[in-house]
């Protein structure tokens, strides 16, 4: 068995033909070492590339909402679009550029390395990275994909993309890629973007993604959809009267949710109560004491009740909700059947999230129904405190029903209604910690000759119970931190009952005429139960204050006009950061945490010095401060392209010296080296992010982009080149020669002859082992996605869960990858023989 070694390389071997005379063992060592060192370089420059993408996609703008006329801050890039375009390009740039460079440097003939790397990298991403992320979560915890609509779109496309390639290679035009096939492959990328964007915006579901609809969805999750407006008004009025109208709208909604979630309408409750009390006194329950979920009686229960042979006891409803400040919770017991005797039942409290003697007074006592009494009020003391807590619940169990305090006669049955044997009591905390907002959402400050201090006031409203805090930080717009103002960040504390706090920011004098510059102050991560005013800029997740720095009317000079035309500050900051890049490339920076831990380890130092040449080389890339990151983006992309060309040469040399086909090299060495950085990034995201979108949710999108750009773009270029090639030139004669005996494409000559009888040149894409590679991966991908779906259904999330099932899932995914590598490699060997 002998594999064909490439003879046409871009830059290697470095020592020309003489290098081939070196001992093969030495060449293997040097080539493998060089390949992995280049992978390190790819990781370093890709990190710089991703920094540029992060800067580009994090840009924000202020827009005026047409509906309210309010000015709010929005990101320029939609998150889904950013993930599927620039972010996907950032993580897949080496694979995509390798495929493009291979065709461009190979006289427009397809190579074995680029296509194999695209598929091999996709297999590693979906199978191995998913396995790592599944096991990265602590035992018992889960992470789930939040944006399932977009994930379903990208997961579907990630499989269809590789099935589509299989159809091109084996069915539609075997061993040939027609121009329309290549164009369709490339255009599937914007199709994916359009469908994913529509899914993200909620166009496939009623109501879109508007917050108003989301709020309504939550509301109707609490109230049955068949409730009438009159019934809803009755529920609201009853709860307000019960609390003497001292209940806020938010508290009202929480009480309703606890009491009525998942329940039928109130009309049903009234109907059930009337049917349940058969044979007894028809009590007038009124508007506020209707039994909630009365049990459906067996067929003969009504007869037994009517004949006085059955006594049933239960709670009027199985779920109650009370404000913590109510002091005494009022519940109701009901009994039906034989009414002329005394009935007793034992009531015992049981802790849930609410604790005895801390949140409520425990009870364990007998309750007696007097003869003729069908309803009985029961009270439990609720303990109020001043600390903010989540809503808590405890339980009241009924047991030991007795007639006249003794066991009933044999002909009379006394029982507790099974579905109403336990009442769940929810304590709704009314110690409102309050909401946070800026006193003014837009603040103007005049520049002075000297540094001035801007004081931004943060208000706490709708409650001030307990200590709360939130984090704040500044973010550049046209104003630059360090030149227009002093960057500020920290934690804002509000003690109990304190309703205002101040953020102080230093404004630097820069000399303005009529120019203004601006920056934003963010409030994020509230704690202690506090929330943000969702009606303000930033919504419920953050609060944003827009600060505008204006010129001082008393300071106008001619030179200020020059400064207004060119923002020298931004360039100065860029030069400063460029200097920092070179310093960081040489010296190891130390922070406070590392000094406390004893500094850097020997391994950290070793890795730093190993990677120093790459860091110094890539320190020449412009910082992200220039052109909002675009300069860094294009220069880093060019660096990746150069390094990828070297990786391609080295990978072919490794395969040649090890007698391994380029197809095997592509799905092993190259795929592993280009995907390894993503593995560590995804593992970190799995641990730190509360959701799985950032760790494995984007894998499917990246795999789709690999095909649509990594193969669609170079194949379109190749198809256009060959199908527009003149048949009278030397290039066409060379192409024909490759189809003759001994030529590169002689084995698939029949496919081209059947297509056009060699009248014109076509872009040849030999199925070779690639079709089998695609087939195996498509099956593996389907199994992997099904496994993640089953994990979500079983454990509540794609990642995490019980440790033993984490390991089992990871083992299955890694086994799938081993099957893919083993089967694909075996097929290459068999085809070669």
BELQUI-V332005 format. One record per residue. RES is the residue in one letter. D_FIRST is the distance of its C-alpha to the first C-alpha in Angstrom with 1 decimal. Layout:
RES|D_FIRST + RES|D_FIRST
This chain:
X|0.0 + X|3.8 + X|6.8 + X|10.1 + X|12.7 + X|16.2 + X|18.7 + X|21.8 + X|23.2 + X|26.8 + X|27.8 + X|25.0 + X|24.0 + X|27.6 + X|27.8 + X|26.1 + X|23.9 + X|25.3 + X|23.5 + X|20.1 + X|21.5 + X|22.2 + X|20.6 + X|17.5 + X|19.1 + X|22.2 + X|20.4 + X|18.7 + X|22.2 + X|24.0 + X|21.8 + X|21.8 + X|25.5 + X|26.3 + X|24.5 + X|26.6 + X|29.7 + X|29.3 + X|29.2 + X|32.5 + X|33.8 + X|32.9 + X|34.8 + X|37.8 + X|38.1 + X|37.5 + X|40.4 + X|42.6 + X|41.5 + X|42.5 + X|45.8 + X|46.5 + X|45.7 + X|47.9 + X|50.7 + X|50.4 + X|50.3 + X|53.1 + X|55.7 + X|58.8 + X|61.7 + X|65.2 + X|66.1 + X|69.3 + X|69.0 + X|70.7 + X|71.9 + X|73.7 + X|73.8 + X|72.5 + X|70.2 + X|67.0 + X|63.9 + X|60.6 + X|57.0 + X|56.0 + X|52.6 + X|52.3 + X|50.1 + X|47.9 + X|47.4 + X|46.8 + X|44.1 + X|42.3 + X|42.5 + X|42.9 + X|41.9 + X|38.7 + X|38.0 + X|38.5 + X|36.1 + X|33.4 + X|34.0 + X|30.7 + X|28.6 + X|30.8 + X|31.0 + X|27.3 + X|26.8 + X|29.8 + X|28.9 + X|25.3 + X|26.8 + X|29.7 + X|27.7 + X|25.1 + X|27.7 + X|28.2 + X|24.7 + X|23.2 + X|20.4 + X|17.9 + X|19.6 + X|23.2 + X|23.0 + X|20.6 + X|22.9 + X|25.9 + X|24.7 + X|23.3 + X|26.5 + X|28.6 + X|26.9 + X|27.6 + X|31.1 + X|32.1 + X|30.7 + X|30.6 + X|33.6 + X|35.6 + X|34.8 + X|36.0 + X|39.1 + X|40.0 + X|40.3 + X|42.0 + X|45.3 + X|47.8 + X|48.4 + X|50.5 + X|50.4 + X|48.8 + X|47.8 + X|47.8 + X|46.9 + X|50.3 + X|49.6 + X|48.1 + X|48.9 + X|46.6 + X|44.0 + X|44.0 + X|43.5 + X|40.6 + X|38.9 + X|39.3 + X|37.9 + X|35.0 + X|33.7 + X|34.9 + X|33.2 + X|29.7 + X|30.8 + X|32.1 + X|28.7 + X|27.2 + X|30.0 + X|29.4 + X|25.7 + X|26.1 + X|29.7 + X|32.1 + X|30.1 + X|26.5 + X|24.1 + X|27.3 + X|29.6 + X|33.1 + X|35.7 + X|37.7 + X|34.7 + X|33.9 + X|37.6 + X|38.1 + X|35.2 + X|37.0 + X|40.4 + X|39.5 + X|39.9 + X|43.7 + X|44.0 + X|42.6 + X|45.1 + X|48.0 + X|47.5 + X|46.9 + X|50.0 + X|52.0 + X|50.9 + X|51.8 + X|55.2 + X|55.8 + X|56.1 + X|54.6 + X|57.3 + X|61.0 + X|62.7 + X|59.8 + X|59.4 + X|63.0 + X|64.4 + X|67.5 + X|65.5 + X|63.7 + X|67.1 + X|68.3 + X|65.3 + X|66.1 + X|69.7 + X|69.2 + X|66.9 + X|70.0 + X|72.4 + X|71.7 + X|71.1 + X|74.1 + X|76.6 + X|79.4 + X|80.7 + X|84.0 + X|82.2 + X|80.2 + X|83.4 + X|84.9 + X|82.1 + X|82.3 + X|86.1 + X|86.2 + X|83.8 + X|85.7 + X|89.0 + X|87.7 + X|86.9 + X|90.1 + X|88.1 + X|86.7 + X|83.1 + X|80.8 + X|78.6 + X|75.4 + X|77.0 + X|78.2 + X|74.7 + X|73.4 + X|76.1 + X|75.5 + X|71.8 + X|72.4 + X|75.1 + X|73.8 + X|70.0 + X|68.5 + X|72.0 + X|73.7 + X|76.5 + X|79.8 + X|81.6 + X|79.4 + X|80.5 + X|84.1 + X|83.7 + X|81.8 + X|84.6 + X|87.3 + X|85.6 + X|84.7 + X|88.3 + X|89.7 + X|93.1 + X|93.9 + X|95.8 + X|94.2 + X|93.8 + X|93.7 + X|90.5 + X|91.2 + X|88.7 + X|87.1 + X|86.9 + X|85.0 + X|82.7 + X|79.1 + X|77.0 + X|79.4 + X|77.9 + X|77.8 + X|80.2 + X|79.6 + X|81.4 + X|84.5 + X|84.8 + X|87.3 + X|89.6 + X|89.5 + X|90.3 + X|93.1 + X|94.6 + X|94.5 + X|92.1 + X|89.3 + X|89.1 + X|86.0 + X|85.5 + X|82.8 + X|82.1 + X|83.1 + X|79.5 + X|76.4 + X|75.7 + X|78.1 + X|77.6 + X|80.2 + X|80.5 + X|80.6 + X|84.0 + X|85.6 + X|86.6 + X|87.3 + X|84.7 + X|86.5 + X|84.8 + X|86.4 + X|86.5 + X|87.5 + X|88.7 + X|89.6 + X|91.3 + X|94.3 + X|96.3 + X|99.6 + X|98.1 + X|96.8 + X|93.0 + X|91.1 + X|87.4 + X|85.6 + X|83.8 + X|81.3 + X|79.2 + X|75.6 + X|73.6 + X|70.7 + X|69.6 + X|73.4 + X|74.9 + X|78.3 + X|81.0 + X|78.8 + X|78.4 + X|80.8 + X|83.4 + X|82.2 + X|84.2 + X|84.7 + X|87.9 + X|89.5 + X|90.5 + X|93.3 + X|94.0 + X|97.8 + X|99.0 + X|98.5 + X|96.0 + X|92.8 + X|91.3 + X|91.4 + X|90.3 + X|88.3 + X|87.9 + X|85.3 + X|85.8 + X|83.1 + X|82.9 + X|82.6 + X|81.2 + X|80.6 + X|76.8 + X|74.3 + X|72.1 + X|69.8 + X|71.4 + X|71.7 + X|72.7 + X|74.3 + X|75.3 + X|78.6 + X|78.4 + X|81.1 + X|81.8 + X|84.7 + X|86.7 + X|90.2 + X|93.3 + X|96.5 + X|94.6 + X|94.1 + X|91.8 + X|92.6 + X|94.3 + X|92.1 + X|92.9 + X|91.8 + X|88.2 + X|87.5 + X|83.9 + X|81.9 + X|80.0 + X|76.3 + X|75.0 + X|77.8 + X|77.9 + X|76.3 + X|77.1 + X|74.6 + X|76.6 + X|74.8 + X|76.4 + X|75.8 + X|76.1 + X|78.6 + X|78.4 + X|76.9 + X|75.2 + X|75.5 + X|73.4 + X|72.6 + X|73.0 + X|74.0 + X|77.7 + X|76.7 + X|73.4 + X|74.0 + X|75.7 + X|77.0 + X|77.7 + X|79.4 + X|78.0 + X|80.5 + X|81.0 + X|79.8 + X|77.3 + X|78.5 + X|77.5 + X|76.7 + X|77.4 + X|75.7 + X|77.2 + X|75.2 + X|77.3 + X|77.0 + X|78.7 + X|79.1 + X|79.3 + X|79.4 + X|79.0 + X|77.0 + X|74.9 + X|72.0 + X|69.7 + X|67.1 + X|64.8 + X|65.6 + X|63.8 + X|64.2 + X|61.8 + X|62.0 + X|62.9 + X|64.5 + X|66.0 + X|63.8 + X|64.1 + X|65.2 + X|67.1 + X|69.0 + X|69.3 + X|68.2 + X|65.3 + X|66.5 + X|64.9 + X|65.9 + X|67.4 + X|70.6 + X|72.8 + X|75.6 + X|77.8 + X|79.6 + X|82.0 + X|80.8 + X|80.3 + X|79.3 + X|77.0 + X|76.5 + X|73.4 + X|74.3 + X|72.4 + X|73.3 + X|73.6 + X|73.2 + X|75.4 + X|73.5 + X|76.2 + X|76.0 + X|78.2 + X|77.3 + X|73.7 + X|72.6 + X|69.5 + X|68.4 + X|66.4 + X|65.9 + X|66.9 + X|64.9 + X|66.0 + X|63.1 + X|62.4 + X|65.9 + X|66.6 + X|69.5 + X|69.6 + X|70.3 + X|68.8 + X|68.9 + X|71.2 + X|68.8 + X|71.3 + X|70.7 + X|67.9 + X|64.7 + X|65.6 + X|65.2 + X|62.2 + X|63.9 + X|67.0 + X|67.0 + X|69.9 + X|69.6 + X|71.4 + X|72.6 + X|73.7 + X|76.5 + X|78.3 + X|81.7 + X|84.4 + X|86.3 + X|83.4 + X|82.6 + X|81.8 + X|80.5 + X|77.4 + X|76.2 + X|75.6 + X|72.8 + X|71.2 + X|71.3 + X|69.2 + X|66.4 + X|65.3 + X|65.0 + X|64.7 + X|61.3 + X|60.0 + X|61.5 + X|59.8 + X|56.5 + X|57.0 + X|57.9 + X|54.7 + X|52.6 + X|54.2 + X|53.4 + X|49.7 + X|49.5 + X|51.5 + X|49.3 + X|46.2 + X|47.7 + X|50.0 + X|49.4 + X|52.1 + X|53.9 + X|55.8 + X|58.5 + X|56.4 + X|54.0 + X|57.1 + X|58.5 + X|55.2 + X|55.1 + X|53.0 + X|49.3 + X|47.0 + X|45.0 + X|41.8 + X|43.4 + X|44.4 + X|40.9 + X|39.3 + X|42.0 + X|41.5 + X|37.7 + X|38.1 + X|41.2 + X|39.5 + X|38.3 + X|41.7 + X|43.5 + X|41.3 + X|41.9 + X|45.5 + X|46.1 + X|45.5 + X|49.0 + X|50.4 + X|50.8 + X|54.5 + X|54.0 + X|54.2 + X|53.9 + X|50.3 + X|49.0 + X|48.7 + X|46.6 + X|44.5 + X|43.5 + X|43.1 + X|40.9 + X|38.9 + X|38.4 + X|37.3 + X|34.7 + X|33.4 + X|33.1 + X|31.4 + X|29.0 + X|27.9 + X|27.2 + X|25.2 + X|23.1 + X|22.3 + X|21.7 + X|19.4 + X|17.1 + X|17.4 + X|16.6 + X|13.4 + X|12.4 + X|13.5 + X|12.1 + X|8.6 + X|9.8 + X|10.4 + X|14.1 + X|14.9 + X|14.3 + X|16.1 + X|18.9 + X|19.7 + X|19.6 + X|20.6 + X|22.5 + X|24.1 + X|25.2 + X|26.6 + X|28.5 + X|29.9 + X|30.9 + X|34.3 + X|35.1 + X|34.6 + X|37.3 + X|39.6 + X|39.3 + X|40.1 + X|43.1 + X|44.3 + X|43.9 + X|46.2 + X|48.7 + X|49.1 + X|51.2 + X|49.0 + X|45.3 + X|45.2 + X|44.2 + X|41.4 + X|39.6 + X|41.8 + X|40.3 + X|36.6 + X|36.8 + X|38.5 + X|36.0 + X|33.1 + X|34.9 + X|35.6 + X|32.0 + X|31.3 + X|34.5 + X|34.5 + X|30.9 + X|29.6 + X|32.9 + X|34.1 + X|31.1 + X|30.5 + X|34.2 + X|34.1 + X|31.2 + X|32.8 + X|36.1 + X|34.6 + X|32.8 + X|35.5 + X|38.2 + X|36.4 + X|38.3 + X|36.8 + X|38.4 + X|36.7 + X|33.8 + X|31.8 + X|31.9 + X|30.8 + X|27.7 + X|27.0 + X|27.4 + X|25.1 + X|22.2 + X|22.9 + X|22.7 + X|20.0 + X|17.3 + X|18.7 + X|17.4 + X|19.3 + X|19.2 + X|17.5 + X|20.6 + X|23.1 + X|25.1 + X|25.9 + X|27.4 + X|29.2 + X|30.7 + X|31.8 + X|33.8 + X|32.9 + X|31.6 + X|35.3 + X|34.6 + X|31.8 + X|30.6 + X|28.7 + X|25.2 + X|23.6 + X|20.5 + X|20.4 + X|16.6 + X|16.0 + X|19.4 + X|21.5 + X|20.0 + X|20.4 + X|24.0 + X|24.7 + X|23.8 + X|25.8 + X|28.7 + X|29.1 + X|28.8 + X|31.3 + X|33.8 + X|33.7 + X|34.2 + X|37.1 + X|38.7 + X|38.5 + X|40.3 + X|42.8 + X|43.5 + X|43.9 + X|46.5 + X|48.3 + X|48.3 + X|48.8 + X|50.3 + X|47.4 + X|43.7 + X|43.5 + X|45.1 + X|47.1 + X|47.3 + X|44.9 + X|43.4 + X|42.6 + X|41.2 + X|38.7 + X|37.9 + X|37.4 + X|35.2 + X|33.1 + X|32.6 + X|31.6 + X|29.1 + X|27.7 + X|27.3 + X|25.4 + X|23.1 + X|22.6 + X|21.9 + X|19.3 + X|17.6 + X|17.7 + X|16.6 + X|13.6 + X|12.6 + X|13.3 + X|11.0 + X|8.0 + X|9.4 + X|10.3 + X|7.0 + X|5.9
